Amino acid sequence: MIQIRILVVTSFYPPECTGGNEFGCHDFVEALKARGHQVRVLTGTFGAFREGENKEVRRLLITGSKETA
């Protein structure tokens, strides 16, 4: 199987969630990783870095033309 590098861009991502879409996205990411793909997640800063997150989840806030991470 060919390993694919995948970037998932989403507004919210666990552990901070507002509904079922975030859990579905997480399950999708985990399924891709289980198949051997390299997956990274780019999401908003809602609930910025929490204990238990890893380097595969990057939270980024972009306001206007300036970037804050």
C-alpha positions as CSV (number, residue, x, y, z in Angstrom):
1,M,0.0,0.0,0.0
2,I,1.2,3.5,-0.8
3,Q,1.5,5.9,2.2
4,I,-0.2,9.2,1.5
5,R,0.4,12.4,3.3
6,I,-2.9,14.0,4.2
7,L,-3.8,17.4,5.7
8,V,-7.3,17.6,7.2
9,V,-8.5,21.2,7.7
10,T,-11.4,21.7,10.1
11,S,-12.9,24.4,12.3
12,F,-13.0,22.3,15.4
13,Y,-11.3,19.1,16.5
14,P,-11.3,17.1,19.7
15,P,-10.8,17.4,22.6
16,E,-12.8,20.6,22.2
17,C,-16.0,19.8,20.4
18,T,-19.4,21.4,19.6
19,G,-21.1,18.4,18.1
20,G,-20.9,15.1,16.2
21,N,-19.0,16.5,13.2
22,E,-15.8,16.8,15.2
23,F,-16.0,13.2,16.4
24,G,-16.7,12.0,12.9
25,C,-13.6,13.9,11.7
26,H,-11.5,12.4,14.5
27,D,-12.7,8.9,13.6
28,F,-11.9,9.5,9.9
29,V,-8.4,10.7,10.8
30,E,-7.8,7.7,13.0
31,A,-9.1,5.3,10.2
32,L,-6.6,6.9,7.7
33,K,-3.8,6.5,10.2
34,A,-4.7,2.9,10.8
35,R,-4.3,2.3,7.1
36,G,-0.8,3.6,7.3
37,H,-1.2,7.1,6.0
38,Q,0.5,10.2,7.5
39,V,-2.3,12.5,8.7
40,R,-2.0,16.0,10.1
41,V,-4.9,18.2,11.3
42,L,-5.0,22.0,11.0
43,T,-7.8,23.5,13.1
44,G,-8.8,26.7,14.9
45,T,-7.6,27.8,18.3
46,F,-10.8,27.1,20.1
47,G,-9.6,25.3,23.2
48,A,-6.0,26.0,22.3
49,F,-3.4,23.3,23.1
50,R,-4.6,20.9,25.7
51,E,-2.7,18.2,27.5
52,G,-2.8,15.0,25.5
53,E,-2.6,16.6,22.1
54,N,0.3,15.7,19.9
55,K,2.3,17.1,17.0
56,E,-0.3,15.8,14.6
57,V,-2.7,18.5,15.6
58,R,-1.8,22.1,14.8
59,R,-4.1,24.9,16.1
60,L,-3.8,28.2,14.2
61,L,-5.5,31.5,14.5
62,I,-5.4,33.8,11.5
63,T,-6.7,37.4,11.8
64,G,-6.5,39.7,8.9
65,S,-3.0,39.4,7.3
66,K,-1.2,38.4,10.5
67,E,-0.7,34.9,11.8
68,T,-0.7,33.9,15.5
69,A,0.0,30.4,16.6
